Amino acid sequence: MSDSDVIIIGAGAAGLMCAAAAARRGRAVRVLEQAAKPGIKVRMSGGGRCNFTNYDVGPEHYLSRNRHFVKSALSRFTQWDFLALVERYRIPWHEREHGRLFCNGNSKAILDLLLAECRDAGAIVQLQAAVDKVARADGGGFVVHGPSSVHRCASLVVATGGLSIPKMGAGPFGYRIAEQFGMRTWPPSPGLVPLTLHPQDRERLAPLAGIAVPAVVETGDGAFHDHVLFTHRGLSGPAILQASNYWEPGAVVTVDWLPGESGARLIEQGRRTHPNRQLKTVLGHRLPARLVAALLPPPVLETPLAQLSNAQLETVSGQLHQWRIVPGGTEGYRTAEVTRGGVDCDAVSSQTLESRSVPGLYFIGEVLDVTGWLGGYNLQWAWSSGWCAGQYV
């Protein structure tokens, strides 16, 4: 049996940040990671360039049944704090749309930063170190059992993530630890995930596969202005991924294909200047021809602008600005970037990330019922929650 002040289960973004922060306080820290490599999702982030944070971070960018929970951690370790760390390691970076910050080069630079912080602070990162079970130790603290090892610690940090991308080792172990100690977990579901279509809609929209169009997508309480991508399975792209966090089975998704414009005004202008042009010609100047053909029936599209009836104009406006579809489901955890749901935040201190009912037990990162928007928000939650827990473990 080896003894440590702190055992962290999971060498992802939150776990490594917590390890470095705790070790810098003089704590003896050991990180146990079941995979052969640390930080797999960090390396995958941002298409391999790591969207490590965002210029604009606030509680409004997160979903949780406790909507105030993220405020404390986000205010104490901010996007500017992590950006300062990136600058200190001289990692070149750039800004993309919507304030998203990416590495110029490979995302491995961010992982190397985290590992260097752990190494310099004296934290031990142990790979291929699966955990089978945890238990309360006699006299306080915890005993962590692996296939061929046993560890004892005063503080146990669960940084196991969610269920997204199971081929990378994701699993429900963190939820089971919470439930083992009597803590509630909210049912998990895929987040930031492409939406699939019912067979009839999939067949109808199949010719659009590969088309990407800027639009406003709304469902539930979410509305996002970004690109929609048609795929062979359904709908994807940043606007759809964002909306998926707010979509519930059976709910309608509404799309405005001409955000910030008026389809009616566009047609009226065309009537004045080119009254004999067909509707499909005018709309083809704003939208891909294949999309236009899928939105409206040929008789309407081939009608000269001057001959469009009021009823036809109403149909056109509805399809352009309030196109409605009910997805059949999502692509699931296989392609989901995050997991909605998780350990109940009401059961955890927002300041220390410690369980309110089990002293010494901490939960950080995606294992909690905190889901960020697309754009660096989930990694920022990992940095903030990991750093804050590291001040107390």
C-alpha positions, 0 to 999 in steps of 0.5 A: 500500500502506498500513501499519498495526501491526495489521490486523483482518479483521471489524468484529463484536463481537470485532474492534471490541473488539480494535481499541479495546484495541490502539489504546489501547496506541498501536498503529496499527489498521485494521479491514477489514469487507466489509459496508456496516455494522459489527456486524450480528450485534451489532444482531441480538442479543437480538431487537434489544435485545442480550443483551450478557452474563450475570451467571453466566459460566464455562467450563462455559457453553462447548463446545470440544474444548479445554475449558480454552481459554476460562478465561484470557480469561474471567478477564481480561476478565469480564462485570463489565468489560463491564458497567462499560463499559456503565455508563460509556456510561450505557446503560440495561439490565435482567436477564431470566431466567437472568441474561441482561442486555439493553439497555432500548432498541435494540441499536445502543447497544452497537454505538455504544459499540464504535465510540466506543471505536475512534474515541476510541482512534484505530482506523480502521474501514474498511467495504466493504473485502473481503479476497481473500487474505493472505500472509506479507510479506518481512521479517516481518508480513503483506500483506492484499490486497483488490479495490482495495487492499493493506495491510501489517501486523505483526499480523493478527487474524482476527475473521471469525466463523462460518457462521451467517446467511449473508445477513449475509455470513458465510463460511468465509474465516477457516477458510481463512486458518488452513488456509493457514498449516497450522492445523487446523480442526474441521468447522463445524456450526450451533449454537443452531438450531431442530431439524426433524422427520422428515415423519411426526413433523412431520405428527403434531405440526403441530397444536401449532405456536405452543404454547410449554411450559416443559420440561427438554430433554436430549440428549448431555451437555446438559440445559436447563430453559426453554421448548420452542416447536412450529413448522411445521418442528419444535422451537424455543424456548430449551431446544431452541436450547440442546440443539442445541449438544449434539445430533448427527444420529440422536441422541434428544432427551428432554423432561420436560413436567412438570419438578419435578413427578410425573405419577404423584403428580398422578394419584394425588391426582386419584384421591383427590379426583375418581376419575371425572374423565378423565385428559385433564381432570387433565392439562389443568390442567398442560399445553395440551390440544393437547399432551396430545392429542398425547402420549397416545392417546384411549382412555387420555386418556378413561379415568377416573382410578380405572380406569387400569391400572398399564400405562397409568400407566407409559405416561402417566409415560413420555410426561410425563417422558421423551417421546422424539423423533429430530429429522430435522436442523436448520434450518441456518445460515440461522437458527443463532445461532452456529457450532460447530467452527472453528479448533482451539484447541490451535493458539492460545495461550489467553493471547494468542490468537496462533497457536502456529505463525505469529507475529503471526497471531491468531484471536478470537471465533466463528471459533475452536472455541468455542461458548457457550450461549444467554444472552449467552455468545457475546458475552462470549466476543467481548469477552473474546477480543477484549480479550485479543488487543488486549493483545498484537497 
